[in-house]
Amino acid sequence: MLGFRDDRLLVDVIPEKEAQQLKKHLGLSTCQDLLEHYPRRYIHYGGTSAIMSAHDGDTISFMGTIQAVRGEWRRNKHILHLTIFDGVTSVRATYFNSAYLEKTLEVGTRLMVTGKLSFYRGQPQMSHPSYVLLNGSGQATGSLQKLSKFGSLSDMLADREWLPVYPATGKVSTWTLMGAAHAVLESLPPILEPLEETPAGLIGFDEAMRQVHAPGPEGPDLAIDRLKYNEALSIALVMALRRVDASHETAPALLRVEGRAQDQLLRSLPFPLTKGQQKAVGELSDDLARSLPMMRLLQGEVGSGKTIVALLAMLQAIDNGKQCALLAPTEVLAMQHARSLQMTLLNAGAQVSVVALTGSMNTATKQRSLLSIVSGEADIIVGTHALIQDSVDFFDLGFVVVDEQHRFGVEQRDQLRSKNDRYTPHMLVMTATPIPRTIAMTVFADLEVSTLKELPGGRKPIQSSVVPEFFPKWVARAWEKIREEVADGRQAYVVCPRIEGEGGVLEIADYLQRIQFPDLSVGILHGRMKGEEKDAIMADFSRGGIDVLVSTTVIEVGVDVPNATVMMIRESESFGVSQLHQLRGRVGRGGHKSLCLFHTLAEEDSGQFARVQAVASTSDGFQLAELDLQTRSEGDVLGTAQSGVQRRLKLINLTKDFSIIQRANDDAAGIVEKNADLARSLTAELAQDDLEYLEKS
């Protein structure tokens, strides 16, 4: 937490049994852990009522005063009826075989009850709810007794208008968490303002930390806003410091050289660069010409022409006598890049050497590659993680390109940049997954951003159609369409959400080979295959040896097959918005008209069906990225490799808190400029694994 830590063990502050439960079932060991386990919602008393927004079957808590008490006997069973009024609404509570309660639960008694709500003829009622008396005695029953382990129930409940509801488990109730938070805050001395002065328009940090767990009459919103700001500021300060640190590093100034390899490639391109590509090439060229290390993100959808932009930038470095490294996430993609770059450069007549380096190469081939790298014979080195190994020495590495940046960690990126001990190489990271602006501001705020949105010349937009299972004729027509494409000399992908079982790769491939396409070549590709086997299948598909490739999502980042013009994604509701868009980008790689068929088992009026329709209705990846952020958590969007964001951003909603993030970024720049030492001290507690998601490149 920004500038504040409470490393006291919970067992030293709250009863041992409860501390052990919190650690075992929720992983909360320290007071800090508990204080950052924020309520997920609040129940408001006073001017409004918890009943108003509740539904039949909800478990609620209700605070009020007993207005009426009536006891009766039915078939030798005593039934006690209470009417409890909170100033707005009344609720009836019923207790069975509890005659003794008539002396305790009298008219005028103030109490809180908690239990399951039901409605009878529109009247809210509760059967045998737990209760706690708010008259100073602290008497409680049921789950509310758990609160008494942490101090006086009257002190905790009597003056509250808002009750926190925590993320809890079957073994640890929200009452235990509320009581533990109360005990921790009672034992915590006033917290000094970590920013030295309270930011304008926000409440103090001490006040926010206490009110988020125990809101006053004004409610929790002001506390939440301050804590959201602190979350955003902690990341913004790291980014601002990174920018300052980078400004002290030196890179080789690689000016554009007329008449060399870069010019040769530009003159030989079969299609003119799009306006977006021209702009990006200009931005990269300007960055490379400076002695400040370039740190730029190039985002563009599959097929938008990122690779040619990156190659033109690499040639500017090569024209200045520097080597370039291209880091790819898989061997298949690395080898494809190497072949594609070699062919492009050969067609341009450029005398540039491209060398591949992957882990599966035999010893002799690897040794030849390593020798050409260290001798300076290799201009562009394309590889996987093998590039990062200590045995790889570069002659003069001046520029690093990282493809699919989200698949690499900070250590891997930094190891590659450290291959030149004389200066810091320029760096370009690329992603085919459009990044929503709030994530870009938060996670990539230390990078300059170039964006490609247009399709290069010769590329045709991909037509998309939804194929619901509840229209069998549409499904049959989809298979016919695949057959027609193959008959025209094209190829097809069929993507399945699983390998085995109903609707899996193995079942669908068997069905297609036996029933739909017995005369065609049907191939199988999935993640449980060995690397060599997968490479062989993709190579065969690329050569045209396979007509229909049935695969899992392993093709999401894979070899370009320009001849593949149709894809059916089975059970498309099983995939995320971004993943569907990425998969669709595997077709349409050549100049042929292409089609993506989104098969779905979802019902027509379901949210899943609407999501699939939304993907099919637009090819704008940036619009879909925003949709993806709205329908999933930001942690999911960022990917498990960047799970640190889920630890850091516990309150901020990246779809709604743009203004807070923007202000934090602006304030961070000001803090770093005025007092960099303060910024460093505030962010010193960020662990390396927390930083990793910030530095994915």
Secondary structure, DSSP 8 states (H G I E B T S, - for coil): -TT-----BGGGTS-HHHHHHHHHHH---BHHHHHTS--SEEEE-SSS-GGGG--TT-EEEEEEEEEEEEEEEETTEEEEEEEEE-SS-EEEEEEES-GGGGGTS-TT-EEEEEEEEEEETTEEEEES-EEEETTTT--B-GGGGGGGGGS-HHHHHTT-SEEEE----SSS-HHHHHHHHHHHHHTS-----TTSS--TTS--HHHHHHHTTS--TT-SHHHHHHHHHHHHHHHHHHHHHHHHHHHT---------TTSHHHHHHHH-SS---HHHHHHHHHHHHHHTSSS--EEEEEE-TTS-HHHHHHHHHHHHHTTT-EEEEE-SSHHHHHHHHHHHHHHHHHHT----EEEE-TTS-HHHHHHHHHHHHHT--SEEEESGGGGSTT---S-EEEEEESSGGGS-HHHHHHHHTT-SSS--EEEEEESS---HHHHHHHSTTSEEEEE-S--TT---EEEEEEETT-HHHHHHHHHHHHHHHHTT-EEEEE-S-SSSTTSHHHHHHHIIIII-TTS-EEEE-TTS-HHHHHHHHHHHHHT--SEEEE-GGGSS----TTEEEEEETTGGGS-HHHHHHHHTTS--SSS-EEEEEEE-S-TTSHHHHHHHHHHH---HHHHHHHHHHHS-HHHHH-GGGTHHHHH-SS--TTT-HHHHHHHHHHHHHHHHH-HHHHHHHHTT--HHHHHTTS--
